[in-house]
Amino acid sequence: MYIEQSLGEFSDGQLVNGAAASDNVLNLGLARHQVGVGGQVWLWLRTNVAEDFGESETFIFAFEVDDNEDFTSPRCVFALCDTDGSAIATGDPESTALKTAGKTIFAGTVPYNVTEQYCRWYYTHATGTAVLTVDAMMLAGPPPMNDAGSQVYTSNVTVPS
């Protein structure tokens, strides 16, 4: 996991099987306080163990918020689904990140208009036999992209003459 900027972990290798919330609920108010005034809170959801898509699989990933830690009245801020609004299925371009371990499924900031205190991911796997597991974190800065091991690719150091 990418822990240097971590504000909290939603899931660590959580199996997406059926419909279930992330392993952890995070306090968005506390996270925003840690980041500071004007700072952005980042979300990172990635594949831990890839789905083999051997059958007709369907997935939806929803980011939810609520004023109650037990999520008695959750509000979906956004959902990751197919372009037609249905679940991500085997043949959809959106399924690419689910087919390779370590690929980023979503990376972005929490919208400013979200005022509820608590947040979580809600995973729905409607059909098939899931082998997909995911990692999800809240970060103080942008997560690493799908590069080769997050190594340094550019440098201001030159070869001495």
C-alpha positions, 0 to 999 in steps of 0.5 A: 500500500502507498502509506506515505500520505495516507489519511486512512485505509478503506480496504486492504485486499478486500474480496468484492463478493456480493454487495458489501461496504469497505472494511473501514469507514473514515472520518472525512472531517478529520481527514480534511483537518489533517490536510489543512485549509484548501487542501484536497483529499484524494481517493485511491481504489486499485486492484489487489488480486485481479478478476479473471473474468472467466464468466459474465462478471458485473461490478459497481463501485460507489463512494458513499457519505453519511452524517452517521458512522453506521450509515443509516442514510447513505448518499452516493457521491459517485459510482464507477460503472459502465458508460451506459450507467449499468454495472461494469461487465466482462467486455466493457472497456472499464473492466481493463483495470479489474483484469490486472493486479495493481492497476488503479481503478479510480484516483481523484479528489473528494468533491468540495460540496461533500459535507457529511462527516463519514465516508466509505466505498460500497462494492457490488458484485452482482453476477459471477464468482468473484476473485477480485480483491481491492485496496482503497485509501484516502490520501493527502496528495495524488496517488501513484499512477500505473507506472512501473514500480513508482520509480523516478523517471526524471531528475534534475541531476546531470552527468558531470562533465 
